[in-house]
Amino acid sequence: MRDDTLILCYHAVSESWPADLSLPPADFERQIRAKLAAGYTGVTLARSQAGDRPARCLVVTFDDGYLSTLTIGAPILERLGVPATLFVPSDYMGRDEPMAWPGIERWGDGPHRGELTPLSWGEVGELARAGWEIGSHTCSHPRLTQLSDEDLARELHDSRARIGAELGREPVSIAYPYGDVDARVAAAAAACGYAFGVGLPARWAPGFDRMQLPRVGVYNGQGRLKFALKTSRRVRRARQLARR
């Protein structure tokens, strides 16, 4: 393993939403506190790849841009002194209606509909000013490996351009929706100007590929022991060696 950089993938934080991708606030705070107590320093994704990074980096990432990232997740991280990296699907930010794509669309009707409320661009900017890194999650949250070269380039380029126009700075990082990435997608992202890409691989590739940095996905109901195992350096090392 190149260094002890642990990249965690979260989505939403909620007291009541029972979705797999939503964590109760108490669980979220406990997890971050545990890693800080273990000697990790919270940094953004870009900082974790810099030459002057801490010896043990904890990178907290949020995908999708749910409003709860700002209203619940951000205050917890602020208390703990941890910045995060937020990956936003640019077509959805600022919309009045709930976000919808395969995997979350079933929550669009019913009592948890409000959980799918996206951040506004002003709120994304608020997080950026608070020290968060803002990255791309494409335009419309598709499975990138299933797109044509033309559609792939549009999703990657247009999202980066829109974020740059809204925030005054184009993102250097991208999270591939669903963790869906292959060599073609990674190369296209690099060609669009992204410096780093993160996925959610079942097995981690040996070596270091800045366009396919592995994350540990954290989901509802996994419990303390599973979180400790998934995030341990030994288990992460074993997942890497399994690809050799």
Residue, then its C-alpha position, 0 to 999 in steps of 0.5 A: m500500500r503506497d501510504d496509509t490513506l483511508i478514503l471513506c465514501y458516504h452519501a446521506v446522514s439522517e435520523s430517520w431515512p432507512a436507506d442503505l446509503s444513509l447513516p444515523p448522525a450518531d453512527f457517522e460521528r462515532q466512526i469519524r471519532a474512532k479514526l481520529a483517535a487511531g491517529y488519522t488526520g482529516v484532509t481533503l482528497a487533493r491534500s491526501q495526494a500532495g507531497d506534504r500530506p500527513a502520515r495517516c490521512l482520513v479522507v471523508t467523501f460524500d457523493d450525490g449532494y444531498l441537503s443533509t450533507l450540509t445540514i447534518g454532516a457538515p456540523i459534525l465534521e466542523r466540531l471534529g475539525v475534519p474537512a470533507t470532499l463532496f462530489v456533486p452531479s451538476d445537473y441536479m444541484g439547485r433543482d426544486e424537485p428531489m434527485a432521481w436515478p436508479g438506486i434512489e428513485r424508490w424513495g421519491d414518493g412517500p415520507h422520505r421524499g425530502e431526503l432526496t433534496p439536492l443542495s443549491w449551488g449557493e450551499v455547495g459554495e458555502l461548503a467550499r468556503a468552509g474548506w471542503e473540496i468540491g469534486s464532480h459526480t458527472c452531470s446526470h449520475p449514469r453508469l459511465t462504462q455503458l456510455s458511448d465515447e461521445d456521451l462519456a466525454r460530455e458527462l465528464h467535461d460538462s460537469r467540470a465546466r458547470i462546477g467551475a462556472e458556479l464556484g469559480r474553480e474547476p474541480v480536480s477530482i471526480a467520483y465515478p457514479y456507482g463506482d463504475v469505472d474501467a480503463r477507458v473511463a479513467a483515461a477519459a477523465a484524465a483527458c478532461g483535466y481531472a487529476f484524481g478519480v475515486g471508485l468503489p472496487a470490490r478488490w483493490a488494484p495493486g500499485f497506485d493509479r491516481m484515476q482509480l483511487p479506492r474508497v471504502g463504502v460505508y452503509n447503514g446497519q453495518g455495525r461497529l465491528k464491520f466498520a472497524l474491519k473494513t477500514s483497518r489497514r490490514v484488511r485493505r492491504a489484503r484486498q489489494l493483494a487479492r488482485r495480484 
